[in-house]
Amino acid sequence: MSDIAPDLKTPSDLRRNDTRSVADALNAALADCYALYLKTKNFHWHVSGPHFRDYHLLLDDQATQILGVTDAIAERVRKTGNVTLRSIGDISRRQTITDNDREFVPADEMLSELRDDNLKLVESFRVVKDAADAAKDNATSGIVDEWTDQAEERAWFLFEASRKA
């Protein structure tokens, strides 16, 4: 991460080197959130089959929740005196969740892929938690628990929705 422009330096009692590791972890999780958001919306737009309405609504609700987390993550980065993602290119360089550009994806594969991606996001949040704890950044450590719980709930719903009768 480059040095921060003087106009963007946010006052903080946390040590700058410690907060950079937290910011790096937060920015990686943020990139994954954006990748997961877009994939979830893509699947929402393209889902088909006998459970169309249920899946369409589920994926829209989940996408809305994921997008809501992005602002909280970015604001947390800024509160620690660091800078956050600036572009789609920045997201693509940092994301670990893979895109899905296939023309057609069966609904059961959509749900399974999104379930796994949400669990991957949980892993990213655990990295944030560890970095925040090491930096004694109590605020980040506390709020990431909520984001983790939300991602675990999304994974659970996707798992249950994809179970065979």
KOLLO-774155 format. One record per atom (N, C-alpha, C): residue number from 1; residue in one letter; atom name; x, y, z. Coordinates in nm, 4 decimals. Last residue first. Example, Ala and Ser with C-alpha at 12.3 -4.5 7.8 and 13.67 -1.06 7.14 Angstrom:
<atoms>
2, S, N, 1.2850, -0.2250, 0.7080
2, S, CA, 1.3670, -0.1060, 0.7140
2, S, C, 1.2900, 0.0030, 0.7870
1, A, N, 1.3190, -0.5690, 0.7800
1, A, CA, 1.2300, -0.4500, 0.7800
1, A, C, 1.3200, -0.3300, 0.7800
</atoms>
This chain:
<atoms>
165, A, N, -3.4610, -3.3457, -0.2287
165, A, CA, -3.5698, -3.3992, -0.1436
165, A, C, -3.5484, -3.5427, -0.1052
164, K, N, -3.1417, -3.1949, -0.2003
164, K, CA, -3.2349, -3.2773, -0.2788
164, K, C, -3.3364, -3.3373, -0.1846
163, R, N, -3.0563, -2.8620, -0.1194
163, R, CA, -3.0701, -3.0037, -0.0815
163, R, C, -3.1729, -3.0736, -0.1680
162, S, N, -3.0450, -2.5944, -0.1669
162, S, CA, -2.9952, -2.6830, -0.2730
162, S, C, -3.0070, -2.8316, -0.2390
161, A, N, -3.1301, -2.4656, 0.0578
161, A, CA, -3.2099, -2.4485, -0.0640
161, A, C, -3.1680, -2.5460, -0.1724
160, E, N, -2.9226, -2.5303, 0.2356
160, E, CA, -3.0568, -2.5846, 0.2581
160, E, C, -3.1420, -2.5755, 0.1309
159, F, N, -2.7115, -2.3810, 0.1184
159, F, CA, -2.7011, -2.5253, 0.1377
159, F, C, -2.8400, -2.5861, 0.1498
158, L, N, -2.8128, -2.1226, 0.1350
158, L, CA, -2.7830, -2.1790, 0.0035
158, L, C, -2.7714, -2.3316, 0.0103
157, F, N, -2.8268, -2.0963, 0.4146
157, F, CA, -2.9484, -2.0877, 0.3341
157, F, C, -2.9274, -2.1504, 0.1964
156, W, N, -2.5477, -2.1211, 0.4744
156, W, CA, -2.6453, -2.2164, 0.5289
156, W, C, -2.7728, -2.2159, 0.4443
155, A, N, -2.4442, -1.8954, 0.3486
155, A, CA, -2.3984, -2.0288, 0.3082
155, A, C, -2.4977, -2.1358, 0.3538
154, R, N, -2.5743, -1.6951, 0.4984
154, R, CA, -2.6000, -1.7075, 0.3542
154, R, C, -2.5604, -1.8466, 0.3048
153, E, N, -2.4581, -1.7455, 0.7488
153, E, CA, -2.6029, -1.7639, 0.7300
153, E, C, -2.6374, -1.7776, 0.5824
152, E, N, -2.1935, -1.6773, 0.6959
152, E, CA, -2.2256, -1.8148, 0.7347
152, E, C, -2.3749, -1.8431, 0.7175
151, A, N, -2.2304, -1.4053, 0.6454
151, A, CA, -2.1812, -1.4923, 0.5372
151, A, C, -2.2099, -1.6393, 0.5688
150, Q, N, -2.3174, -1.3202, 0.9008
150, Q, CA, -2.4025, -1.3020, 0.7834
150, Q, C, -2.3606, -1.3957, 0.6692
149, D, N, -2.0934, -1.3812, 1.0591
149, D, CA, -2.2215, -1.4463, 1.0855
149, D, C, -2.3145, -1.4354, 0.9649
148, T, N, -1.9078, -1.2037, 0.9462
148, T, CA, -1.8846, -1.3486, 0.9407
148, T, C, -2.0156, -1.4231, 0.9598
147, W, N, -2.0186, -0.9604, 1.0178
147, W, CA, -2.0045, -0.9929, 0.8757
147, W, C, -1.9845, -1.1428, 0.8569
146, E, N, -1.9942, -0.9818, 1.2971
146, E, CA, -2.1275, -0.9696, 1.2355
146, E, C, -2.1217, -1.0076, 1.0877
145, D, N, -1.7156, -0.9851, 1.3253
145, D, CA, -1.7950, -1.0991, 1.3727
145, D, C, -1.9346, -1.0984, 1.3094
144, V, N, -1.6330, -0.7377, 1.2482
144, V, CA, -1.6120, -0.8473, 1.1531
144, V, C, -1.6866, -0.9732, 1.1971
143, I, N, -1.6759, -0.5793, 1.4708
143, I, CA, -1.7709, -0.5697, 1.3594
143, I, C, -1.7539, -0.6846, 1.2608
142, G, N, -1.4593, -0.6478, 1.6444
142, G, CA, -1.5988, -0.6679, 1.6826
142, G, C, -1.6936, -0.6719, 1.5644
141, S, N, -1.2299, -0.5792, 1.5018
141, S, CA, -1.2446, -0.7153, 1.5533
141, S, C, -1.3900, -0.7450, 1.5886
140, T, N, -1.2707, -0.3058, 1.4649
140, T, CA, -1.2727, -0.3954, 1.3499
140, T, C, -1.2964, -0.5388, 1.3949
139, A, N, -1.2533, -0.2278, 1.7385
139, A, CA, -1.3722, -0.1973, 1.6585
139, A, C, -1.3819, -0.2898, 1.5373
138, N, N, -0.9984, -0.3067, 1.8292
138, N, CA, -1.1196, -0.3676, 1.8849
138, N, C, -1.2426, -0.3444, 1.7981
137, D, N, -0.7116, -0.3578, 1.7361
137, D, CA, -0.8172, -0.2792, 1.6722
137, D, C, -0.9506, -0.3429, 1.7116
136, K, N, -0.4725, -0.4753, 1.7969
136, K, CA, -0.5546, -0.4231, 1.9073
136, K, C, -0.6612, -0.3257, 1.8549
135, A, N, -0.3486, -0.6091, 1.5983
135, A, CA, -0.3299, -0.4639, 1.6001
135, A, C, -0.4015, -0.3968, 1.7173
134, A, N, -0.4405, -0.8665, 1.6408
134, A, CA, -0.2966, -0.8409, 1.6554
134, A, C, -0.2683, -0.6915, 1.6662
133, D, N, -0.7113, -0.8285, 1.5769
133, D, CA, -0.6730, -0.8651, 1.7132
133, D, C, -0.5250, -0.8360, 1.7383
132, A, N, -0.6860, -0.7731, 1.3029
132, A, CA, -0.7426, -0.6727, 1.3939
132, A, C, -0.7046, -0.7025, 1.5381
131, A, N, -0.5847, -1.0149, 1.2071
131, A, CA, -0.5064, -0.8921, 1.1909
131, A, C, -0.5545, -0.7839, 1.2875
130, D, N, -0.8010, -1.1873, 1.2731
130, D, CA, -0.6669, -1.2105, 1.3279
130, D, C, -0.5813, -1.0846, 1.3197
129, K, N, -1.0073, -1.0694, 1.1195
129, K, CA, -1.0194, -1.0815, 1.2656
129, K, C, -0.8819, -1.0992, 1.3295
128, V, N, -0.9104, -1.1041, 0.8591
128, V, CA, -0.9327, -0.9695, 0.9123
128, V, C, -0.9350, -0.9740, 1.0648
127, V, N, -0.9204, -1.3811, 0.8524
127, V, CA, -0.7906, -1.3147, 0.8362
127, V, C, -0.8000, -1.1715, 0.8897
126, R, N, -1.1959, -1.4125, 0.8675
126, R, CA, -1.1136, -1.4643, 0.9773
126, R, C, -0.9718, -1.4053, 0.9719
125, F, N, -1.2747, -1.3081, 0.6232
125, F, CA, -1.3104, -1.2358, 0.7452
125, F, C, -1.2297, -1.2852, 0.8653
124, S, N, -1.1807, -1.5093, 0.4562
124, S, CA, -1.1243, -1.3733, 0.4463
124, S, C, -1.1536, -1.2934, 0.5723
123, E, N, -1.3536, -1.7162, 0.5373
123, E, CA, -1.2091, -1.7299, 0.5570
123, E, C, -1.1407, -1.5938, 0.5510
122, V, N, -1.5928, -1.6084, 0.4442
122, V, CA, -1.5751, -1.6285, 0.5890
122, V, C, -1.4257, -1.6419, 0.6205
121, L, N, -1.5464, -1.6332, 0.1732
121, L, CA, -1.5514, -1.4997, 0.2318
121, L, C, -1.5356, -1.5065, 0.3836
120, K, N, -1.5745, -1.9061, 0.1538
120, K, CA, -1.4428, -1.8477, 0.1247
120, K, C, -1.4356, -1.7057, 0.1821
119, L, N, -1.8455, -1.9222, 0.2023
119, L, CA, -1.7540, -1.9831, 0.2992
119, L, C, -1.6108, -1.9338, 0.2777
118, N, N, -1.9347, -1.7983, -0.0291
118, N, CA, -1.9627, -1.7353, 0.1003
118, N, C, -1.8717, -1.7927, 0.2091
117, D, N, -1.8478, -1.9901, -0.2143
117, D, CA, -1.7906, -1.8548, -0.2164
117, D, C, -1.8168, -1.7808, -0.0857
116, D, N, -2.0118, -2.2075, -0.1536
116, D, CA, -1.8667, -2.2188, -0.1361
116, D, C, -1.7998, -2.0818, -0.1326
115, R, N, -2.2602, -2.0904, -0.2244
115, R, CA, -2.2362, -2.1420, -0.0889
115, R, C, -2.0867, -2.1481, -0.0613
114, L, N, -2.2197, -2.0416, -0.4958
114, L, CA, -2.2351, -1.9282, -0.4046
114, L, C, -2.2149, -1.9706, -0.2589
113, E, N, -2.2092, -2.3086, -0.5852
113, E, CA, -2.0950, -2.2184, -0.6049
113, E, C, -2.1023, -2.0992, -0.5100
112, S, N, -2.4661, -2.3985, -0.5165
112, S, CA, -2.3473, -2.4634, -0.4627
112, S, C, -2.2250, -2.3722, -0.4721
111, L, N, -2.6294, -2.2320, -0.6715
111, L, CA, -2.6410, -2.2324, -0.5256
111, L, C, -2.5167, -2.2920, -0.4601
110, M, N, -2.5429, -2.2999, -0.9320
110, M, CA, -2.5360, -2.1617, -0.8818
110, M, C, -2.5346, -2.1603, -0.7296
109, E, N, -2.6097, -2.5678, -0.9452
109, E, CA, -2.4683, -2.5298, -0.9485
109, E, C, -2.4486, -2.3863, -0.8990
108, D, N, -2.8865, -2.5479, -0.9473
108, D, CA, -2.8214, -2.6181, -0.8367
108, D, C, -2.6726, -2.5878, -0.8306
107, A, N, -2.9310, -2.4052, -1.1908
107, A, CA, -2.9622, -2.3451, -1.0611
107, A, C, -2.8913, -2.4149, -0.9459
106, P, N, -2.6693, -2.4150, -1.4366
106, P, CA, -2.7899, -2.4725, -1.3747
106, P, C, -2.8076, -2.4180, -1.2320
105, V, N, -2.5701, -2.1529, -1.6309
105, V, CA, -2.5317, -2.2277, -1.5118
105, V, C, -2.6604, -2.2842, -1.4527
104, F, N, -2.4598, -2.0287, -1.9379
104, F, CA, -2.5689, -2.0921, -1.8639
104, F, C, -2.5108, -2.1715, -1.7479
103, E, N, -2.2241, -1.8915, -1.9962
103, E, CA, -2.3501, -1.8468, -2.0548
103, E, C, -2.4703, -1.9035, -1.9811
102, R, N, -1.9877, -1.8106, -1.7427
102, R, CA, -2.0540, -1.9086, -1.8275
102, R, C, -2.1890, -1.8551, -1.8748
101, D, N, -1.8367, -1.6574, -1.5782
101, D, CA, -1.8843, -1.5935, -1.7004
101, D, C, -1.9544, -1.6918, -1.7943
100, N, N, -1.7719, -1.6048, -1.2628
100, N, CA, -1.8350, -1.7089, -1.3425
100, N, C, -1.8996, -1.6413, -1.4626
99, D, N, -1.4710, -1.5326, -1.0753
99, D, CA, -1.5878, -1.4928, -1.1527
99, D, C, -1.6460, -1.6162, -1.2223
98, T, N, -1.3599, -1.6405, -0.7519
98, T, CA, -1.3509, -1.6400, -0.8977
98, T, C, -1.4830, -1.5968, -0.9617
97, I, N, -1.2231, -1.4740, -0.4851
97, I, CA, -1.3451, -1.5396, -0.5341
97, I, C, -1.3456, -1.5269, -0.6858
96, T, N, -1.0183, -1.3089, -0.4427
96, T, CA, -0.9852, -1.4515, -0.4469
96, T, C, -1.1066, -1.5332, -0.4901
95, Q, N, -0.9180, -0.9837, -0.5550
95, Q, CA, -1.0221, -1.0823, -0.5257
95, Q, C, -0.9674, -1.2241, -0.5330
94, R, N, -0.7172, -0.8044, -0.6368
94, R, CA, -0.7188, -0.8527, -0.4989
94, R, C, -0.8157, -0.9673, -0.4729
93, R, N, -0.7529, -0.7320, -0.9005
93, R, CA, -0.6183, -0.7713, -0.8581
93, R, C, -0.6186, -0.8368, -0.7206
92, S, N, -1.0204, -0.6561, -0.9024
92, S, CA, -0.9817, -0.7781, -0.9740
92, S, C, -0.8414, -0.8251, -0.9356
91, I, N, -1.0089, -0.4145, -0.7542
91, I, CA, -1.0858, -0.5297, -0.7054
91, I, C, -1.0348, -0.6581, -0.7711
90, D, N, -0.8600, -0.2601, -0.9297
90, D, CA, -0.8083, -0.2849, -0.7951
90, D, C, -0.8788, -0.4066, -0.7346
89, G, N, -1.0388, -0.2506, -1.1450
89, G, CA, -0.9080, -0.3138, -1.1602
89, G, C, -0.8464, -0.3496, -1.0267
88, I, N, -1.2425, -0.1018, -1.0336
88, I, CA, -1.2702, -0.2408, -1.0697
88, I, C, -1.1389, -0.3169, -1.0866
87, S, N, -1.0990, 0.1064, -0.7702
87, S, CA, -1.1446, 0.0766, -0.9059
87, S, C, -1.1786, -0.0715, -0.9224
86, R, N, -1.0077, 0.1484, -0.5123
86, R, CA, -1.0383, 0.2660, -0.5930
86, R, C, -1.1001, 0.2343, -0.7293
85, L, N, -1.0118, 0.0429, -0.1695
85, L, CA, -1.0147, 0.0145, -0.3123
85, L, C, -1.0606, 0.1365, -0.3912
84, T, N, -0.8730, 0.2737, 0.0762
84, T, CA, -0.9437, 0.1541, 0.0329
84, T, C, -0.9397, 0.1401, -0.1191
83, V, N, -0.6243, 0.3766, 0.3123
83, V, CA, -0.7044, 0.3972, 0.1911
83, V, C, -0.7616, 0.2645, 0.1453
82, N, N, -0.6278, 0.4517, 0.6693
82, N, CA, -0.5735, 0.3932, 0.5468
82, N, C, -0.6649, 0.4226, 0.4284
81, G, N, -0.7267, 0.5076, 0.9213
81, G, CA, -0.6265, 0.5960, 0.8637
81, G, C, -0.5640, 0.5449, 0.7362
80, T, N, -0.9333, 0.3646, 1.0125
80, T, CA, -0.8020, 0.3263, 1.0651
80, T, C, -0.6901, 0.4092, 1.0038
79, K, N, -1.1403, 0.4664, 0.8649
79, K, CA, -1.1342, 0.5019, 1.0071
79, K, C, -1.0005, 0.4649, 1.0685
78, R, N, -1.0967, 0.3369, 0.6197
78, R, CA, -1.0695, 0.4817, 0.6314
78, R, C, -1.0589, 0.5240, 0.7773
77, V, N, -1.1780, 0.0773, 0.6870
77, V, CA, -1.0421, 0.1019, 0.6372
77, V, C, -1.0057, 0.2485, 0.6567
76, R, N, -1.4449, 0.1286, 0.7471
76, R, CA, -1.3559, 0.0817, 0.8541
76, R, C, -1.2098, 0.1033, 0.8137
75, E, N, -1.5447, 0.1945, 0.4971
75, E, CA, -1.5397, 0.2984, 0.6003
75, E, C, -1.4495, 0.2575, 0.7158
74, A, N, -1.5265, -0.0578, 0.3759
74, A, CA, -1.4478, 0.0552, 0.3247
74, A, C, -1.4366, 0.1664, 0.4291
73, I, N, -1.7125, -0.2010, 0.5346
73, I, CA, -1.5719, -0.2419, 0.5272
73, I, C, -1.4853, -0.1242, 0.4832
72, A, N, -1.9498, -0.0610, 0.4863
72, A, CA, -1.8988, -0.0720, 0.6237
72, A, C, -1.7510, -0.1113, 0.6243
71, D, N, -1.9790, -0.1046, 0.2129
71, D, CA, -1.9577, 0.0313, 0.2630
71, D, C, -1.9007, 0.0290, 0.4045
70, T, N, -2.0201, -0.3854, 0.2030
70, T, CA, -1.9061, -0.3221, 0.1363
70, T, C, -1.8775, -0.1831, 0.1912
69, V, N, -2.2569, -0.4625, 0.3215
69, V, CA, -2.1338, -0.4819, 0.3979
69, V, C, -2.0172, -0.4050, 0.3353
68, G, N, -2.4431, -0.4182, 0.1197
68, G, CA, -2.4483, -0.3376, 0.2411
68, G, C, -2.3219, -0.3472, 0.3243
67, L, N, -2.3835, -0.6229, -0.0585
67, L, CA, -2.3528, -0.4853, -0.0963
67, L, C, -2.3530, -0.3938, 0.0255
66, I, N, -2.4866, -0.8377, 0.0929
66, I, CA, -2.3434, -0.8307, 0.0616
66, I, C, -2.3046, -0.6880, 0.0257
65, Q, N, -2.7620, -0.7774, 0.0927
65, Q, CA, -2.6879, -0.7867, 0.2190
65, Q, C, -2.5376, -0.7719, 0.1943
64, T, N, -2.8193, -0.7912, -0.1808
64, T, CA, -2.8417, -0.6662, -0.1079
64, T, C, -2.7630, -0.6647, 0.0227
63, A, N, -2.7659, -1.0614, -0.2286
63, A, CA, -2.6853, -0.9586, -0.2949
63, A, C, -2.6985, -0.8252, -0.2221
62, Q, N, -2.9709, -1.1805, -0.0767
62, Q, CA, -2.8313, -1.2009, -0.0400
62, Q, C, -2.7409, -1.0955, -0.1033
61, D, N, -3.2000, -1.0956, -0.2147
61, D, CA, -3.1817, -1.0610, -0.0731
61, D, C, -3.0352, -1.0734, -0.0328
60, D, N, -3.1466, -1.2186, -0.4624
60, D, CA, -3.1579, -1.0734, -0.4536
60, D, C, -3.1381, -1.0260, -0.3097
59, L, N, -3.1534, -1.4872, -0.3906
59, L, CA, -3.0284, -1.4299, -0.4397
59, L, C, -3.0322, -1.2778, -0.4377
58, L, N, -3.4242, -1.5126, -0.3142
58, L, CA, -3.3158, -1.5432, -0.2212
58, L, C, -3.1866, -1.4748, -0.2641
57, L, N, -3.5581, -1.4515, -0.5569
57, L, CA, -3.5746, -1.3655, -0.4391
57, L, C, -3.4627, -1.3877, -0.3371
56, H, N, -3.4661, -1.6662, -0.7173
56, H, CA, -3.4528, -1.5279, -0.7628
56, H, C, -3.4608, -1.4322, -0.6430
55, Y, N, -3.5534, -1.8876, -0.5732
55, Y, CA, -3.4104, -1.8623, -0.5885
55, Y, C, -3.3839, -1.7172, -0.6284
54, D, N, -3.8364, -1.8553, -0.5935
54, D, CA, -3.7698, -1.8673, -0.4638
54, D, C, -3.6214, -1.8323, -0.4738
53, R, N, -3.8712, -1.8482, -0.8782
53, R, CA, -3.9122, -1.7362, -0.7927
53, R, C, -3.8404, -1.7393, -0.6579
52, F, N, -3.7582, -2.1020, -0.9700
52, F, CA, -3.7139, -1.9698, -1.0142
52, F, C, -3.7464, -1.8603, -0.9135
51, H, N, -3.7781, -2.3696, -0.9446
51, H, CA, -3.7729, -2.2913, -0.8200
51, H, C, -3.7324, -2.1472, -0.8481
50, P, N, -3.7664, -2.4751, -1.2032
50, P, CA, -3.8904, -2.4862, -1.1275
50, P, C, -3.8932, -2.4051, -0.9978
49, G, N, -3.5680, -2.2303, -1.3932
49, G, CA, -3.6086, -2.3621, -1.3479
49, G, C, -3.7305, -2.3580, -1.2576
48, S, N, -3.2942, -2.0003, -1.3543
48, S, CA, -3.4141, -2.0498, -1.4222
48, S, C, -3.4484, -2.1860, -1.3640
47, V, N, -3.1010, -1.7029, -1.3117
47, V, CA, -3.1524, -1.8289, -1.2590
47, V, C, -3.2776, -1.8699, -1.3381
46, H, N, -3.0019, -1.4569, -1.3912
46, H, CA, -3.0019, -1.5658, -1.4878
46, H, C, -3.0529, -1.6996, -1.4355
45, W, N, -3.0071, -1.2704, -1.1848
45, W, CA, -3.0621, -1.2323, -1.3144
45, W, C, -3.0825, -1.3514, -1.4060
44, H, N, -2.8775, -1.4195, -0.9856
44, H, CA, -3.0145, -1.3699, -0.9629
44, H, C, -3.0805, -1.3374, -1.0973
43, F, N, -2.6242, -1.4412, -1.0980
43, F, CA, -2.7058, -1.5613, -1.0841
43, F, C, -2.8517, -1.5248, -1.0584
42, N, N, -2.5523, -1.1684, -1.0824
42, N, CA, -2.5508, -1.2382, -1.2105
42, N, C, -2.6402, -1.3616, -1.2033
41, K, N, -2.5629, -1.1300, -0.8047
41, K, CA, -2.6582, -1.0589, -0.8921
41, K, C, -2.6657, -1.1260, -1.0290
40, T, N, -2.3489, -1.2983, -0.7341
40, T, CA, -2.4825, -1.3250, -0.6803
40, T, C, -2.5887, -1.2556, -0.7655
39, K, N, -2.1385, -1.1697, -0.8647
39, K, CA, -2.1737, -1.3070, -0.9030
39, K, C, -2.3155, -1.3408, -0.8551
38, L, N, -2.1389, -0.9252, -0.7291
38, L, CA, -2.1680, -0.9276, -0.8722
38, L, C, -2.2058, -1.0678, -0.9193
37, Y, N, -2.0792, -1.0159, -0.4642
37, Y, CA, -2.2003, -0.9380, -0.4937
37, Y, C, -2.2365, -0.9507, -0.6418
36, L, N, -1.8293, -1.1337, -0.5003
36, L, CA, -1.9436, -1.2168, -0.4608
36, L, C, -2.0753, -1.1450, -0.4888
35, A, N, -1.6789, -0.9072, -0.5639
35, A, CA, -1.6847, -1.0198, -0.6581
35, A, C, -1.8056, -1.1080, -0.6282
34, Y, N, -1.7180, -0.7566, -0.3292
34, Y, CA, -1.7648, -0.7053, -0.4576
34, Y, C, -1.7763, -0.8178, -0.5605
33, C, N, -1.5985, -0.9316, -0.1431
33, C, CA, -1.7402, -0.8944, -0.1300
33, C, C, -1.7948, -0.8423, -0.2626
32, D, N, -1.3343, -0.9350, -0.2323
32, D, CA, -1.4144, -1.0574, -0.2398
32, D, C, -1.5639, -1.0283, -0.2260
31, A, N, -1.2680, -0.6717, -0.1716
31, A, CA, -1.2624, -0.7169, -0.3109
31, A, C, -1.3455, -0.8440, -0.3284
30, L, N, -1.2951, -0.6885, 0.1075
30, L, CA, -1.3818, -0.5987, 0.0309
30, L, C, -1.3836, -0.6393, -0.1165
29, A, N, -1.0865, -0.8586, 0.1731
29, A, CA, -1.2246, -0.9024, 0.1987
29, A, C, -1.3232, -0.8170, 0.1196
28, A, N, -0.8773, -0.6882, 0.0992
28, A, CA, -0.8910, -0.8185, 0.0336
28, A, C, -1.0336, -0.8717, 0.0518
27, N, N, -0.9241, -0.4781, 0.2771
27, N, CA, -0.9357, -0.4536, 0.1335
27, N, C, -0.9456, -0.5833, 0.0549
26, L, N, -0.8728, -0.6077, 0.5227
26, L, CA, -1.0062, -0.5538, 0.4939
26, L, C, -1.0251, -0.5315, 0.3439
25, A, N, -0.5995, -0.6634, 0.4910
25, A, CA, -0.6947, -0.7740, 0.5075
25, A, C, -0.8368, -0.7276, 0.4764
24, D, N, -0.5023, -0.3993, 0.4742
24, D, CA, -0.4782, -0.4942, 0.3652
24, D, C, -0.5769, -0.6107, 0.3714
23, A, N, -0.5849, -0.3016, 0.7236
23, A, CA, -0.6407, -0.2442, 0.6009
23, A, C, -0.6197, -0.3376, 0.4824
22, V, N, -0.4214, -0.4559, 0.8916
22, V, CA, -0.5674, -0.4665, 0.9025
22, V, C, -0.6325, -0.4154, 0.7736
21, S, N, -0.1750, -0.3620, 0.8104
21, S, CA, -0.2043, -0.5050, 0.7931
21, S, C, -0.3549, -0.5291, 0.8039
20, R, N, -0.2046, -0.0925, 0.8801
20, R, CA, -0.1857, -0.1288, 0.7389
20, R, C, -0.2147, -0.2766, 0.7165
19, T, N, -0.2150, -0.0956, 1.1546
19, T, CA, -0.3401, -0.0720, 1.0822
19, T, C, -0.3248, -0.1019, 0.9335
18, D, N, 0.0541, -0.1387, 1.2160
18, D, CA, -0.0453, -0.2396, 1.2523
18, D, C, -0.1731, -0.2213, 1.1713
17, N, N, 0.1680, 0.0985, 1.1223
17, N, CA, 0.2089, -0.0297, 1.0635
17, N, C, 0.1084, -0.1397, 1.0943
16, R, N, 0.0331, 0.2941, 1.2899
16, R, CA, 0.0180, 0.2944, 1.1439
16, R, C, 0.0569, 0.1596, 1.0819
15, R, N, -0.1387, 0.2102, 1.5854
15, R, CA, -0.0105, 0.2270, 1.5173
15, R, C, -0.0272, 0.2057, 1.3677
14, L, N, -0.4237, 0.4017, 1.6880
14, L, CA, -0.3644, 0.2743, 1.6482
14, L, C, -0.2343, 0.2999, 1.5719
13, D, N, -0.5453, 0.6363, 1.7218
13, D, CA, -0.4472, 0.6018, 1.8244
13, D, C, -0.3809, 0.4677, 1.7952
12, S, N, -0.5855, 0.8535, 1.4432
12, S, CA, -0.6108, 0.7245, 1.5074
12, S, C, -0.5058, 0.7017, 1.6140
11, P, N, -0.7028, 1.0716, 1.1882
11, P, CA, -0.6421, 1.0534, 1.3206
11, P, C, -0.6827, 0.9194, 1.3819
10, T, N, -0.6278, 1.0043, 0.8515
10, T, CA, -0.7321, 1.0061, 0.9538
10, T, C, -0.6667, 0.9885, 1.0899
9, K, N, -0.5106, 1.1504, 0.5686
9, K, CA, -0.4675, 1.0918, 0.6964
9, K, C, -0.5754, 1.1141, 0.8018
8, L, N, -0.5695, 1.2764, 0.3343
8, L, CA, -0.6488, 1.1581, 0.3677
8, L, C, -0.6101, 1.0950, 0.5006
7, D, N, -0.3890, 1.4794, 0.2964
7, D, CA, -0.5301, 1.5168, 0.3091
7, D, C, -0.6182, 1.3990, 0.3499
6, P, N, -0.1461, 1.3415, 0.2573
6, P, CA, -0.1717, 1.4126, 0.3832
6, P, C, -0.3193, 1.4478, 0.4040
5, A, N, -0.1867, 1.0167, 0.1195
5, A, CA, -0.1812, 1.1609, 0.0971
5, A, C, -0.2153, 1.2329, 0.2269
4, I, N, 0.0003, 0.7450, 0.2366
4, I, CA, -0.1292, 0.8104, 0.2307
4, I, C, -0.1094, 0.9603, 0.2107
3, D, N, 0.2077, 0.5290, 0.0434
3, D, CA, 0.1879, 0.6259, 0.1515
3, D, C, 0.0583, 0.7010, 0.1294
2, S, N, 0.0586, 0.2224, -0.0828
2, S, CA, 0.1406, 0.3428, -0.0915
2, S, C, 0.1158, 0.4325, 0.0284
1, M, N, 0.0853, -0.1165, 0.0000
1, M, CA, 0.0000, 0.0000, 0.0000
1, M, C, 0.0899, 0.1228, 0.0000
</atoms>
